[in-house]
Amino acid sequence: MQVNGADGVFQGGGVKGIALVGALLGFAERGWTRWVNVAGAGTGAIVAAYLACGHDAYDTEQLFRSAPYSRFEDFGPGGRLETTSGAGSTTSSPDAPLPRSRRTAARASS
């Protein structure tokens, strides 16, 4: 008998939600597709609620890819820190698209 269901408790922590989605995709690619009982805090609660509503790992990935992260920026009481780029440093725009997983790319093309 093969078991493909599990319980999930997802930790919060803002941007950790992206890592949770990556973990969900890893589970899904190995056949773990059914989440029986789920719970979470913070971002983990968003993931848990989405799964509890019947969405799968790939739907959750699309949710997190479409989130307007730049609207969530919080610079605290000191305001935004200005950074300078030195020679050879790499910077990326916060609105730059994330690389697509193989599975998402395949689903989008079908």
N, C-alpha and C positions, 0 to 999 in steps of 0.2 A: 504494500500500500504506500503510495506516494502522498506526502502531505504538502500542500501548496498554500496553506493559510497560516497566519501567525497573528499575535497581538503586537501592537506597536505603541511605544511611549516615546514621544518626540520632544526633545529639549528645545527651549527657546534660545534667543540670543541674536535677534536681528538677522544679519547676513548669514548666519548658520543655516537658515532655511534653504539656501541654495545647496549647501552640503547635504541636507536631509533629502532633497530632491535627487541628488546624485546617488545617494544610498538607495532610495526607492527604485531608481532605474536599475541599479545593480541587482537588487533583489528580483525585480521583474524579469530581467534577462536570464535569471537562473530559475525561473518558474514560480517564484513566490509572488503571487498576484492577488491573493485574497487576504484582506486585513480584517480580522474577526472583531477584536476590541481595540480601540485606539484612544489615546489621550495625549495631551501635550500642553506646554506652557509657551506663551508668546508666539513666536513664529511656528513653533512645533504645534501649537493649537490650531493654527491656520491649516497646516498640513493635515493634522488629524481630522479636522472638521471636513475638509475637502474629500478625504478618503472615506469618511463616514457617510458622505452624501452619494457615494457610489462611483466617484471618479477614480481613475487608475493613475499609476506613476507617470504615464505620458501626458495625461491631462494636467496633472500637477506641474509637470515641467513647463507646459505651455502657459499655465497661470503665472508661474514665476518669471518666465521669459517676457511676458507682456506687462509685468508690473512696472509702473513709472518710478523707478528707484530715485531718480534725481529729485522728485517731489518729496521724498522722505528725508532729505538731508537735514541734519540737526547739528548746528555749529556750536552750540553751547553759549555761555555768557560772554566769551571772548570774541565771538564772531568767527567768520571764516578766516583761516590762516592762508596767507599768500605763500606759494612755493615758487622757487625758481628752478629751472631745469638747467643742469650743467651739461657740458659736452658729453655725449655718449649716453646720457640718461634717456630712459624711455618713459613717456607718460601716455596715458590713454584717456579718452573722454569718458565721463561717467555714463554717457548715453550711447557709447559704442556697442554694437550688437555682440551678444555672446556667441561663441562657436556653437553650432548645432550638434547634438548627439547623432550618431549614425541612425538610431531608430527614429528620431524626430524627423531627420532629413528624408528617410524612406517613407514615413507616413505622410509627409507634406507633398511628396511627388506622386503619391498614388491617388 
